Amino acid sequence: MKRRVEEVDYDALDDTRLESILQITNATSREANPRFNDFGLDEFRLISSSPGRVRHRFLAQGPEGEVVGVAEGSFADDGSNPDRLRIQISVEAASRRAGVGTALLARVVELAERLGRSTLQSWHYDTIPAGRAFARAMGAREGLQFHDNVLRIAELDLHLLQRWNDQGPTRATGYRVEVIEGPWPDHLLGDIAQLYFVLERDMPLSEGVEPREWSAELVASMQAHYRKLTSSISALAFEESTGGVIGLTQLLKRDSDPTTWIVTTTMVDPTHRGKGIGKWIKAAATLEALSRWPGAVYQETGNAFTNEPMLAINREMGFEHELTTTDVEIEVDLARDFIESRGVQMGGATGT
Ligand SMILES: CC(C)(COP(=O)(O)OP(=O)(O)OC[C@H]1O[C@@H](n2cnc3c(N)ncnc32)[C@H](O)[C@@H]1OP(=O)(O)O)[C@@H](O)C(=O)NCCC(=O)NCCS
């Protein structure tokens, strides 16, 4: 089978070409989680260009020029993890086990070498055995595992939520919680960026992975971006004496998918933990969403396996494990050895 792999800029692609990439992306997401609701084209354009990362994309084409696989190599734009390239490879189901994934990997390896990055970082899902098999075949190391958890909104224990909400002010004296629908006001963005900064340094990350820098400008550009495709409800915890934001949880709802609330981040600054603030903000946001966003079926969230405090709150709320994502990484030299051992030429068009 003749095949070509080319580097492409999604912004320069017309809708028809992007649609064929979107089909592979949606199919992979559904394979990982059958509950996934497909992205639309405009949504995909926006998600593909979310701020904070520099991205390179590759397409594998079949004999008629049809897209059969896609790959992305990306890195954070703040200089963190200068030795790493994060990669993602997807091949349409009908074209697997024919070397397409390896051909895409070859281009990503060349990119890493061009950028002077020595480690490739990726992940696989337990629901897609092919992804794990591919990673193992090339000799990638497995790192941290993450739970994707889900609860059915109809099964939420309203008494429990009400209790967490009502007990908040007595368990955590000197704090208050505000619920905000829509964007966070500008004057809070510095505090929120600081919260992300501290929390990323506190939460479990795979060995060797550095947290990124956070600034009010980055938070502003991220929220401006996501506002184009989602609605949000947040609960923010303030320390009364300083007026600072010390805790946050956010629920997002994709405009294209009213069935699901996505918990993006829940965090309480380490010096303010142990007072029930995590439960208070979770309850406040969830109760607000119940009244503002009727009709949804699922609430979903992701947590590291080792993040016991967050998992404990989520289990009590009724979240149940849905799938497992495992971080993997491999040195670029070893990935190159794997590619060469399979007779794939490095350097542009490939044919077998
Ligand atoms: C992972 C994926 C990209 C592999 O693409 P592919 O084109 O099938 O890969 P290749 O044909 O180049 O496979 C190379 C080798 O990997 C191993 N491999 C790949 N899929 C496998 C499977 N289902 N079972 C066992 N081994 C497998 C084999 O050693 C294979 O060589 P072989 O076919 O000669 O035995 C593809 O299965 C996919 O798109 N999966 C969904 C997305 C995903 O999980 N991506 C990883 C997360 S970023």
The ligand as an ORCA input file, in Angstrom:
! r2SCAN-3c Opt
* xyz 0 1
  C      -2.149      2.829     18.476
  C      -2.372      3.014     16.963
  C      -2.033      4.452     16.609
  C      -1.451      2.051     16.208
  O      -1.577      2.297     14.808
  P      -1.234      1.179     13.702
  O      -1.198      1.844     12.382
  O      -2.141      0.009     13.865
  O       0.247      0.767     14.165
  P       1.301     -0.136     13.344
  O       0.642     -0.902     12.260
  O       2.422      0.750     12.911
  O       1.780     -1.151     14.492
  C       3.128     -1.284     14.904
  C       3.247     -2.429     15.921
  O       2.572     -2.072     17.150
  C       1.998     -3.286     17.755
  N       0.529     -3.228     17.729
  C      -0.251     -2.220     17.226
  N      -1.563     -2.520     17.409
  C      -1.619     -3.709     18.033
  C      -2.676     -4.549     18.488
  N      -3.966     -4.189     18.314
  N      -2.377     -5.704     19.098
  C      -1.088     -6.085     19.279
  N      -0.027     -5.349     18.841
  C      -0.290     -4.182     18.242
  C       2.460     -4.421     16.877
  O       3.754     -4.836     17.333
  C       2.587     -3.733     15.511
  O       3.398     -4.445     14.629
  P       2.778     -5.766     13.849
  O       1.445     -5.372     13.283
  O       3.796     -6.036     12.791
  O       2.663     -6.876     14.856
  C      -3.857      2.697     16.601
  O      -4.211      1.435     17.115
  C      -4.846      3.693     17.110
  O      -5.118      4.692     16.443
  N      -5.416      3.476     18.313
  C      -6.357      4.454     18.890
  C      -5.665      5.705     19.374
  C      -4.716      5.419     20.515
  O      -5.007      4.676     21.441
  N      -3.570      6.076     20.447
  C      -2.596      6.014     21.495
  C      -2.820      7.179     22.398
  S      -2.091      8.671     21.824
*
